[in-house]
Each structure stands twice: as structure tokens, then as C-alpha cells.
Amino acid sequence: MLLHIFILEKEEYLDELLEAMIEAEIEGVSIIDATGAKKVLAEDIPIFAGIIHAVQGERGKHKIIIGISQNDTRKEFEKIIKDLVPKLLESGLRLFSFRVEQSI
């Protein structure tokens, strides 16, 4: 079994990503709203705000999507993404896949 962790920088691609995950038979999908540490520092400690916003802009909010698959679907998923929405791969999408065992 594979555990897939997606980090999506641009929320406007969420629907396309979920559609591709379903097509690639990635199941048990959960979506987590996340904020980068730099964004938190910029908001909570004003002295960092100018430096971080100058380097990073207003970014810092993203989605973490977690799902599992029974087979190694990474290559199939990448092909689906290239066909469905090629800009998604250029928009800051990161994918991590880990082989895991279910113990319970």
C-alpha cells in the first residue's frame, strides 16, 4: 500500500487534483488547510513581516491532501495530471509517496 501526500500551493487547482486522484484510484482522501511557518512568523512577529513579504509575497496558505492506493499509481497519476491539467505540475504541486503497511 502507498501513502501519498500532496502539497498544493494554488487552491484553484484543488478540483482538478481531486479528479485526477479519483481517476488514479487513490482512496481515503483527506484535505488539510495549512499555513507555512514563514506566513505565521510574518503575522505574529511584525519585525519579520517586511522581509518575508518581500521575498515570498502573500503566499503561505496551501492544502495538504493525503490519500492511499493499493498499487504504485505515481506514474499513472503523473500521466493523468499531464493530460488533465498540465499547469498543475508547474504550480507548486509536490507529491511524496511512501510504501506503508497497515497494522490494524
C-alpha positions as CSV (number, residue, x, y, z in Angstrom):
1,M,0.0,0.0,0.0
2,L,1.2,3.5,-0.8
3,L,0.6,6.7,1.2
4,H,0.5,9.7,-1.0
5,I,1.0,13.2,0.4
6,F,0.3,16.2,-1.9
7,I,1.2,19.8,-1.1
8,L,-0.9,22.1,-3.3
9,E,0.3,25.7,-3.4
10,K,-2.6,27.1,-5.5
11,E,-6.0,26.2,-4.2
12,E,-7.7,27.0,-7.6
13,Y,-6.4,23.6,-8.8
14,L,-7.9,21.6,-6.0
15,D,-10.9,20.2,-8.0
16,E,-8.6,19.1,-10.9
17,L,-6.2,17.4,-8.4
18,L,-9.1,15.5,-6.7
19,E,-10.4,14.4,-10.1
20,A,-7.0,13.1,-11.0
21,M,-6.7,11.3,-7.7
22,I,-10.0,9.5,-8.2
23,E,-9.1,8.5,-11.7
24,A,-5.7,7.1,-10.5
25,E,-7.7,5.1,-7.8
26,I,-6.2,7.0,-4.8
27,E,-8.7,6.5,-2.0
28,G,-9.3,7.6,1.6
29,V,-8.5,11.2,0.6
30,S,-8.3,13.9,3.4
31,I,-7.7,17.6,2.8
32,I,-5.9,19.7,5.4
33,D,-5.7,23.5,5.4
34,A,-2.2,24.6,6.2
35,T,-0.2,27.7,6.7
36,G,3.6,27.9,6.1
37,A,5.8,28.8,9.1
38,K,7.1,31.9,7.3
39,K,3.5,33.2,7.0
40,V,2.9,32.6,10.7
41,L,6.1,34.5,11.6
42,A,5.1,37.4,9.3
43,E,1.7,37.7,11.0
44,D,2.8,37.0,14.6
45,I,6.1,38.8,14.7
46,P,5.9,42.1,12.7
47,I,9.6,42.6,12.5
48,F,9.7,39.6,10.1
49,A,6.8,40.7,8.0
50,G,8.6,43.1,5.7
51,I,11.4,40.7,5.0
52,I,9.2,37.7,4.4
53,H,6.6,39.5,2.3
54,A,9.4,41.0,0.1
55,V,10.8,37.5,-0.5
56,Q,7.6,35.4,-0.6
57,G,4.8,37.8,-1.3
58,E,1.4,37.0,0.2
59,R,1.7,33.2,-0.3
60,G,1.9,30.9,2.6
61,K,-1.6,29.2,2.6
62,H,-1.8,25.8,1.0
63,K,-3.6,22.5,1.1
64,I,-2.2,19.2,2.2
65,I,-4.0,16.2,0.6
66,I,-3.4,12.7,1.9
67,G,-4.6,9.5,0.2
68,I,-3.7,5.8,-0.2
69,S,-3.6,3.4,-3.1
70,Q,-3.1,-0.3,-3.3
71,N,-0.8,-0.2,-6.3
72,D,2.1,2.0,-7.3
73,T,0.0,4.7,-9.1
74,R,2.5,7.5,-9.2
75,K,3.4,7.2,-12.9
76,E,-0.3,6.8,-13.8
77,F,-1.2,9.8,-11.7
78,E,1.5,11.9,-13.4
79,K,0.2,10.9,-16.8
80,I,-3.3,11.8,-15.8
81,I,-2.2,15.2,-14.5
82,K,-0.2,15.9,-17.7
83,D,-3.3,15.1,-19.7
84,L,-5.9,16.8,-17.4
85,V,-4.2,20.0,-16.3
86,P,-0.5,20.3,-17.2
87,K,-0.3,23.7,-15.4
88,L,-0.8,21.9,-12.1
89,L,2.7,20.4,-12.3
90,E,4.1,23.9,-12.8
91,S,2.1,25.5,-10.0
92,G,4.0,24.3,-7.0
93,L,2.4,20.8,-6.6
94,R,4.6,18.5,-4.6
95,L,3.9,14.8,-4.3
96,F,5.5,12.4,-1.8
97,S,4.7,8.6,-1.9
98,F,5.7,6.1,0.8
99,R,5.2,2.4,1.0
100,V,3.4,1.6,4.2
101,E,1.9,-1.4,5.9
102,Q,-1.5,-1.3,7.7
103,S,-1.1,-2.8,11.1
104,I,-4.6,-2.6,12.5
